Amino acid sequence: MAPPVPRPRKARSTPPVVDLAQARDARRLREIPARCSAVDEVNRKSLGRLFQTGLVFTRQGARLGRDLLLAHQHLLRVSDLLARIAELPEGAGDGEAAALYDEAQALLARTTALTARSGPVLARV
């Protein structure tokens, strides 16, 4: 019997390195517009319902309509912030992008709170 012939070892390929910060930023850029469009859709339906029912001509309805329009302004500001984040150069400091993300998250939280006010009012109509 012949001695076993040693097999040549396969060169191990190094797995790709994933930058977690970059992956996190990419996920944020995907999630924020999705949340914005969902909130915008709810706002549009609520405003339409305010006008259809005539509730917009009452004091409570006018206040609610003003809140929904403010929420829409917040969503426009979030879109502007996302555009600014996308325009940041690759080597820009993470602090600036983080500040823009934080501002966008705060605006989305306020928008969600303003939109949530419309639910109970419109449910009674």
ZISUL-V36516 format. One record per pair of residues at least 12 apart in sequence whose C-alpha atoms are under 7 Angstrom apart, sorted by the first residue. I is the first residue (numbers start at 1). J is the second residue. If there is no record, write none. Layout:
BEGIN
I&J / I&J
END
This chain:
BEGIN
36&75 / 39&112 / 40&72 / 43&68 / 43&115 / 46&118 / 47&65 / 64&118 / 67&114 / 68&114 / 68&115 / 71&111 / 71&114 / 74&107 / 74&111 / 78&104 / 78&107 / 81&100 / 81&104 / 85&97 / 85&100
END
